[in-house]
Amino acid sequence: KGLSVGDWVLVQYTITKQDKCYVGSITGHGETAAWAVHFLKLKSRSTFSFIDSFSASQGNDDVDDADIVSRLPSPRVHRGIYKFEFDFSDFVVE
């Protein structure tokens, strides 16, 4: 996938038998997996806009390449709201 620190990614977790995806930015190399990722919180499902409101303990995780389903384009940020030129319709995004 050719990922690097600073890339925006869509990460998939299987939670209670359902795949859910989260948007995040690679912040470094993980301690327990390949990448350390800081996640954004979904603000609006209709516009797929995101905000950076998770605490450090909630919003960070180490993920492997296999958990990353797509690299995202850089977001447009306006007043703390992140929007991506990406079609999220095939994914259950949280």
Residue frames relative to the residue before (quaternion, step in Angstrom):
aa qw qx qy qz dx dy dz
K 1.0000 0.0000 0.0000 0.0000 0.00 0.00 0.00
G 0.3174 -0.7886 0.4802 0.2162 3.58 1.21 -0.32
L 0.2556 0.7975 -0.5069 0.2042 3.58 0.96 0.81
S 0.0211 -0.7860 0.6176 0.0174 3.53 -1.24 0.51
V 0.6848 -0.4586 0.3641 0.4337 3.55 -1.32 0.26
G 0.7486 0.3537 -0.2937 0.4777 3.56 -0.93 0.96
D 0.5424 0.6110 -0.4063 0.4091 3.60 1.23 -0.29
W 0.3397 -0.6880 0.6025 0.2195 3.54 -1.23 0.65
V 0.0352 -0.8266 0.5600 -0.0433 3.58 -0.84 1.00
L 0.3286 -0.6751 0.6190 0.2302 3.51 -1.39 0.37
V 0.1182 -0.8151 0.5671 0.0049 3.57 -0.54 1.25
Q 0.2081 -0.7954 0.5624 0.0881 3.56 -0.92 0.97
Y 0.0760 -0.7588 0.6465 0.0208 3.53 -1.03 0.98
T 0.3024 -0.6998 0.6029 0.2352 3.57 -1.16 0.53
I 0.0058 0.8022 -0.5907 0.0865 3.54 -0.48 1.31
T 0.8340 -0.1255 0.0229 0.5368 3.58 -0.67 1.15
K 0.7381 -0.4662 0.2018 0.4440 3.53 0.71 1.25
Q 0.6735 0.4255 -0.3120 0.5177 3.62 1.20 0.34
D 0.3967 -0.7023 0.5388 0.2429 3.54 -1.03 0.81
K 0.0078 -0.7800 0.6254 -0.0198 3.56 -0.87 1.01
C 0.2374 -0.7905 0.5552 0.1022 3.54 -1.03 0.85
Y 0.1328 -0.7727 0.6192 0.0445 3.51 -1.20 0.71
V 0.3660 -0.7194 0.5536 0.2051 3.55 -1.13 0.76
G 0.1483 0.8011 -0.5684 0.1144 3.56 -0.92 0.91
S 0.3929 -0.6850 0.5647 0.2399 3.50 -1.39 0.16
I 0.4333 -0.6818 0.5228 0.2721 3.56 -0.94 0.91
T 0.1605 -0.8249 0.5396 0.0507 3.57 -0.64 1.16
G 0.7909 -0.1640 0.1149 0.5782 3.58 1.23 -0.25
H 0.6245 -0.4867 0.4204 0.4432 3.52 -1.28 -0.36
G 0.4463 -0.7347 0.4558 0.2307 3.55 -0.84 1.03
E 0.5304 -0.6144 0.4852 0.3251 3.53 -1.31 0.39
T 0.7944 0.2792 -0.1277 0.5241 3.58 1.00 -0.85
A 0.7693 0.1615 -0.1060 0.6090 3.61 1.27 -0.12
A 0.7657 -0.4142 0.2457 0.4264 3.56 -1.32 0.08
W 0.8374 0.1301 -0.0053 0.5308 3.58 0.85 -0.99
A 0.2919 -0.6807 0.6374 0.2124 3.54 -1.23 0.62
V 0.0566 -0.8126 0.5797 -0.0205 3.58 -0.77 1.07
H 0.2079 -0.7327 0.6345 0.1316 3.54 -1.13 0.81
F 0.2530 -0.8206 0.5030 0.0984 3.57 -0.63 1.17
L 0.3432 -0.6834 0.6059 0.2192 3.49 -1.35 0.51
K 0.4045 -0.6922 0.5441 0.2474 3.55 -1.25 0.47
L 0.4754 -0.6625 0.4972 0.2964 3.59 -0.96 0.88
K 0.2310 -0.7828 0.5666 0.1135 3.57 -0.76 1.06
S 0.8114 0.0133 0.0414 0.5829 3.56 0.91 -0.95
R 0.3719 -0.7380 0.5256 0.2020 3.55 -0.74 1.10
S 0.6505 0.5402 -0.3270 0.4220 3.61 1.03 -0.70
T 0.7830 0.2766 -0.1573 0.5346 3.61 1.03 -0.71
F 0.3119 -0.7639 0.4945 0.2732 3.58 1.32 -0.13
S 0.3260 0.6958 -0.5598 0.3100 3.53 0.65 1.19
F 0.2146 -0.7945 0.5658 0.0512 3.53 -1.13 0.81
I 0.1637 -0.7614 0.6177 0.1096 3.56 -1.27 0.49
D 0.4179 -0.6847 0.5402 0.2546 3.56 -1.22 0.55
S 0.2744 0.8064 -0.4789 0.2125 3.59 0.28 1.23
F 0.4716 0.6486 -0.4717 0.3665 3.61 1.19 0.16
S 0.4826 -0.6126 0.5258 0.3396 3.56 -1.18 0.55
A 0.6853 -0.4845 0.3377 0.4261 3.58 -1.21 0.33
S 0.6778 0.4896 -0.3054 0.4557 3.60 0.97 -0.78
Q 0.6999 0.4514 -0.2658 0.4854 3.61 1.07 -0.68
G 0.7704 0.4597 -0.1935 0.3971 3.54 0.88 -0.98
N 0.7016 0.4311 -0.2694 0.4993 3.58 1.24 0.01
D 0.0997 0.7758 -0.6195 0.0666 3.54 -1.14 0.69
D 0.3887 -0.6660 0.5750 0.2733 3.54 -1.28 0.39
V 0.0293 -0.8127 0.5811 -0.0296 3.58 -0.81 1.02
D 0.4135 -0.6852 0.5448 0.2505 3.55 -1.25 0.53
D 0.6878 -0.4649 0.3585 0.4269 3.56 -1.28 0.30
A 0.6448 0.5521 -0.3217 0.4194 3.60 1.01 -0.81
D 0.6500 0.5206 -0.3116 0.4576 3.61 1.19 -0.52
I 0.6398 0.5189 -0.3198 0.4681 3.59 1.21 -0.43
V 0.2085 -0.8205 0.5245 0.0904 3.57 -0.49 1.21
S 0.8124 -0.0376 0.0249 0.5814 3.60 1.15 -0.43
R 0.3630 -0.6444 0.6140 0.2755 3.50 -1.29 0.49
L 0.2730 -0.7722 0.5572 0.1367 3.58 -0.97 0.87
P 0.5287 -0.5858 0.4863 0.3753 3.56 -1.21 0.41
S 0.6282 -0.5095 0.4023 0.4289 3.58 -1.20 0.33
P 0.4446 -0.7170 0.4677 0.2637 3.59 -0.93 0.84
R 0.3935 -0.6017 0.6167 0.3206 3.47 -1.43 0.20
V 0.1220 -0.8024 0.5827 0.0424 3.58 -0.77 1.03
H 0.0804 0.7802 -0.6133 0.0934 3.55 -0.78 1.09
R 0.8418 -0.1016 0.0106 0.5300 3.57 -0.59 1.22
G 0.7422 -0.4430 0.2196 0.4524 3.55 0.91 0.97
I 0.6101 0.5149 -0.3600 0.4828 3.59 1.28 0.15
Y 0.2358 -0.7836 0.5680 0.0876 3.54 -0.79 1.13
K 0.0057 0.7806 -0.6247 0.0174 3.58 -0.92 0.96
F 0.2083 -0.7909 0.5712 0.0694 3.54 -0.99 0.96
E 0.3742 -0.6742 0.5841 0.2533 3.57 -1.10 0.74
F 0.4335 0.6630 -0.4681 0.3917 3.55 0.33 1.32
D 0.3874 -0.7155 0.5343 0.2290 3.58 -1.04 0.79
F 0.1397 -0.8264 0.5443 0.0370 3.58 -0.27 1.30
S 0.4119 0.7748 -0.4307 0.2111 3.62 1.26 -0.14
D 0.6786 0.4887 -0.3002 0.4588 3.64 1.12 -0.50
F 0.7105 0.4410 -0.2318 0.4970 3.59 1.29 -0.10
V 0.3668 -0.6566 0.6002 0.2722 3.58 -1.23 0.52
V 0.0608 -0.8321 0.5506 -0.0281 3.55 -0.18 1.34
E 0.1464 -0.7837 0.6009 0.0565 3.54 -0.95 0.96
